[in-house]
């Protein structure tokens, strides 16, 4: 498989909000099946695209790639292909008579942040999050949901909650609900929970979060699903002003993104 086809497969995974592992031959000594720079892609489902040697090495790489996705940490593997393995090397049943190093790199989709609400804290959170690399979507039907308040961001300001049909949340996305109205919050929470994103945060008190969880649990949402909810959103920095609260929210998003 040529690199352009492999890159197309990678793009398809990223557009679906899925991660993948790109395995690249970074060093070769002696004889080996492929040259330095050869690549193989492994999707979250464990499907391989491209080849860097075939056989037992690729089967092991697929298992290793899934573990890399689980741990979130890249790694390098050193294979002995038909030669006595030295310390740290993995012996492969092969007649090649050489050794290769494979770097396994996690490729992630660009983070997207869906902000439900368009008040002052939403405005400031969107501004700070955009400066930190998030692609921003604003969902609200209030008069404050404008491009003047949210420049260079995607705004969905049709009638709520019908507008949620236009909100296509992926598994890699982040959702924060910064509104305040109970009906709005619960509708947004249901939509987010059904989509199963990476993060759902709710602005407000601990009591509000408890009550919303009780309501959602009575509607059939499981404890496992409800564990996805974070609230009150924002790391504890004793924030008081809208600016400080917004910074604490974005700090929590960054912490989640980097962890």
C-alpha positions as CSV (number, residue, x, y, z in Angstrom):
1,X,0.0,0.0,0.0
2,X,1.4,3.4,-1.0
3,X,1.8,6.2,1.5
4,X,-0.9,8.3,-0.1
5,X,-3.4,5.5,0.5
6,X,-2.2,5.1,4.0
7,X,-2.6,8.8,4.7
8,X,-6.1,8.7,3.3
9,X,-7.0,5.9,5.8
10,X,-5.5,8.0,8.6
11,X,-7.5,11.0,7.6
12,X,-10.7,8.9,7.6
13,X,-10.0,7.8,11.2
14,X,-9.3,11.4,12.3
15,X,-12.5,12.7,10.7
16,X,-14.4,10.1,12.7
17,X,-12.8,11.4,15.9
18,X,-10.7,8.3,16.3
19,X,-7.0,7.9,17.1
20,X,-4.5,5.6,15.3
21,X,-0.9,4.5,15.6
22,X,1.6,5.1,12.9
23,X,4.4,2.5,12.9
24,X,7.6,3.7,11.1
25,X,10.9,1.9,10.5
26,X,13.4,4.3,11.9
27,X,16.5,2.1,11.8
28,X,17.7,-1.0,10.0
29,X,20.9,-3.0,10.3
30,X,21.7,-5.9,8.1
31,X,18.8,-7.5,6.1
32,X,15.2,-6.7,6.8
33,X,11.9,-6.9,4.9
34,X,11.4,-3.1,4.5
35,X,13.6,0.0,4.3
36,X,13.8,2.9,6.8
37,X,10.8,5.1,6.4
38,X,8.4,2.3,5.6
39,X,5.1,2.7,7.5
40,X,2.1,0.8,8.7
41,X,-1.1,2.3,10.3
42,X,-3.1,0.6,13.0
43,X,-6.6,1.9,13.7
44,X,-8.5,1.8,17.1
45,X,-10.2,-1.4,15.8
46,X,-6.8,-3.1,15.3
47,X,-7.1,-2.9,11.5
48,X,-3.6,-2.6,9.8
49,X,-3.0,-0.5,6.6
50,X,0.3,-0.7,4.8
51,X,3.2,-3.1,5.7
52,X,6.6,-3.0,7.3
53,X,7.4,-6.6,7.0
54,X,4.5,-8.9,7.5
55,X,4.4,-12.1,9.5
56,X,4.9,-12.3,13.3
57,X,6.4,-8.9,13.6
58,X,3.3,-7.2,12.2
59,X,1.0,-9.3,14.3
60,X,3.0,-8.3,17.4
61,X,2.9,-4.6,16.3
62,X,-0.9,-4.6,16.1
63,X,-1.1,-5.9,19.7
64,X,1.5,-3.3,20.8
65,X,-0.4,-0.5,18.9
66,X,-3.6,-1.3,20.8
67,X,-1.7,-1.1,24.0
68,X,-0.1,2.2,23.0
69,X,-3.6,3.6,22.5
70,X,-4.6,2.3,25.9
71,X,-1.7,3.8,27.7
72,X,-1.5,6.9,25.6
73,X,2.3,6.7,25.4
74,X,4.4,6.3,22.2
75,X,7.1,3.7,22.2
76,X,10.0,2.2,20.1
77,X,10.4,-1.5,19.6
78,X,13.7,-3.2,18.6
79,X,13.4,-6.5,16.6
80,X,16.0,-9.2,16.1
81,X,15.1,-10.9,12.8
82,X,16.9,-14.2,12.7
83,X,19.9,-13.0,14.8
84,X,20.6,-13.6,18.5
85,X,18.7,-10.9,20.4
86,X,20.6,-8.5,22.6
87,X,19.1,-7.0,25.7
88,X,15.9,-5.1,25.0
89,X,15.4,-6.7,21.6
90,X,12.4,-8.8,20.6
91,X,13.2,-12.0,18.8
92,X,11.2,-12.7,15.6
93,X,11.1,-16.0,13.8
94,X,12.7,-14.8,10.5
95,X,15.4,-15.7,8.1
96,X,16.2,-12.1,7.3
97,X,19.4,-11.9,9.4
98,X,19.1,-8.3,10.6
99,X,17.5,-5.9,13.0
100,X,15.0,-3.1,12.8
101,X,13.7,-0.4,15.1
102,X,10.0,0.7,14.8
103,X,8.7,3.9,16.3
104,X,5.0,3.8,17.2
105,X,3.4,7.3,17.2
106,X,-0.1,8.1,18.4
107,X,-1.9,10.3,15.9
108,X,-4.9,12.1,17.5
109,X,-7.7,14.2,16.0
110,X,-7.6,17.9,16.6
111,X,-9.5,18.7,19.7
112,X,-13.0,20.2,19.2
113,X,-14.9,21.9,22.0
114,X,-18.6,22.3,22.1
115,X,-19.8,25.1,24.4
116,X,-23.4,25.0,25.3
117,X,-24.4,28.5,26.1
118,X,-23.3,32.0,25.0
119,X,-23.1,34.1,28.1
120,X,-20.1,35.9,29.5
121,X,-18.3,32.9,30.9
122,X,-19.0,31.0,27.7
123,X,-17.5,33.9,25.7
124,X,-14.4,34.0,27.8
125,X,-14.0,30.3,27.9
126,X,-14.3,30.1,24.1
127,X,-11.7,32.8,23.7
128,X,-9.1,31.2,26.0
129,X,-9.8,27.7,24.6
130,X,-9.4,28.8,21.1
131,X,-6.0,30.4,22.0
132,X,-5.0,27.0,23.3
133,X,-5.8,25.2,20.1
134,X,-9.4,24.0,20.4
135,X,-11.8,24.3,17.5
136,X,-14.9,25.9,19.0
137,X,-18.6,25.2,18.4
138,X,-21.1,27.4,20.2
139,X,-24.6,26.0,20.7
140,X,-27.3,28.4,21.9
141,X,-30.4,30.2,20.6
142,X,-29.9,33.3,22.8
143,X,-29.3,36.8,21.2
144,X,-25.7,36.6,22.6
145,X,-24.9,33.7,20.2
146,X,-23.3,35.9,17.5
147,X,-20.1,36.0,15.5
148,X,-19.4,39.3,17.0
149,X,-19.1,37.6,20.4
150,X,-17.5,34.5,19.1
151,X,-15.3,35.4,16.1
152,X,-13.9,32.7,13.9
153,X,-16.0,30.0,15.7
154,X,-18.8,27.8,14.4
155,X,-22.2,28.9,15.8
156,X,-25.4,26.8,15.9
157,X,-28.1,29.3,17.0
158,X,-31.3,27.7,15.7
159,X,-34.2,26.9,18.1
160,X,-33.0,24.9,21.0
161,X,-33.3,21.9,21.7
162,X,-34.2,21.1,18.1
163,X,-30.8,22.5,17.1
164,X,-29.0,19.6,18.8
165,X,-29.8,17.5,15.7
166,X,-27.1,19.6,14.0
167,X,-24.5,18.9,16.8
168,X,-22.5,15.9,15.7
169,X,-20.3,15.1,18.7
170,X,-17.4,12.6,18.2
171,X,-15.7,10.4,20.8
172,X,-12.7,12.7,20.8
173,X,-14.7,15.9,21.4
174,X,-15.1,17.9,24.6
175,X,-18.4,19.3,25.8
176,X,-18.9,22.1,28.4
177,X,-22.4,23.3,29.4
178,X,-22.2,26.9,30.6
179,X,-25.8,28.0,30.5
180,X,-27.7,27.9,33.8
181,X,-31.3,27.0,32.7
182,X,-32.3,23.5,33.9
183,X,-34.2,22.5,30.8
184,X,-31.3,23.6,28.6
185,X,-28.7,21.8,30.7
186,X,-30.6,18.5,30.8
187,X,-31.2,18.5,27.1
188,X,-27.5,19.3,26.4
189,X,-26.4,16.6,28.9
190,X,-28.7,13.9,27.3
191,X,-27.3,14.8,23.9
192,X,-23.7,14.7,25.1
193,X,-24.1,11.4,27.0
194,X,-25.6,9.7,24.0
195,X,-22.6,10.8,21.9
196,X,-20.1,9.5,24.5
197,X,-17.4,12.3,24.1
198,X,-14.0,12.4,25.9
199,X,-15.2,15.0,28.4
200,X,-18.5,16.6,29.6
201,X,-18.4,19.4,32.1
202,X,-21.1,21.4,33.8
203,X,-20.9,24.8,35.3
204,X,-22.6,25.2,38.7
205,X,-22.8,23.9,42.2
206,X,-22.2,20.4,43.5
207,X,-25.9,20.3,44.4
208,X,-26.9,21.0,40.8
209,X,-24.7,18.2,39.5
210,X,-26.2,15.7,42.1
211,X,-29.7,16.7,41.1
212,X,-29.0,16.4,37.3
213,X,-27.4,13.0,37.8
214,X,-30.4,11.8,39.8
215,X,-32.7,13.0,37.0
216,X,-30.6,11.3,34.3
217,X,-30.3,8.1,36.3
218,X,-34.1,7.9,36.6
219,X,-34.3,8.2,32.8
220,X,-32.2,5.2,32.4
221,X,-28.6,6.5,32.1
222,X,-26.1,4.1,33.7
223,X,-23.6,4.9,36.5
224,X,-20.8,4.3,34.0
225,X,-22.3,6.9,31.6
226,X,-22.8,9.4,34.5
227,X,-19.1,9.0,35.5
228,X,-18.3,10.9,32.4
229,X,-19.9,14.1,33.9
230,X,-17.5,16.6,35.6
231,X,-19.0,19.2,37.8
232,X,-18.6,21.8,39.0
233,X,-16.3,22.2,36.0
234,X,-13.0,24.0,36.5
235,X,-9.9,23.2,38.6
236,X,-10.0,24.6,42.1
237,X,-8.1,27.9,42.1
238,X,-10.6,29.8,44.3
239,X,-11.9,31.5,41.1
240,X,-14.4,34.3,41.6
241,X,-14.6,36.5,38.6
242,X,-15.8,35.4,35.1
243,X,-12.3,35.6,33.8
244,X,-10.9,33.5,36.6
245,X,-13.7,30.9,36.3
246,X,-13.1,30.7,32.5
247,X,-9.4,30.2,33.1
248,X,-10.1,27.4,35.6
249,X,-12.4,25.7,33.0
250,X,-9.8,25.8,30.2
251,X,-7.2,24.6,32.7
252,X,-9.3,21.5,33.4
253,X,-9.7,20.9,29.6
254,X,-6.0,21.2,29.1
255,X,-5.3,18.8,31.9
256,X,-7.7,16.3,30.4
257,X,-6.2,16.7,27.0
258,X,-2.6,16.2,28.2
259,X,-3.3,13.4,30.6
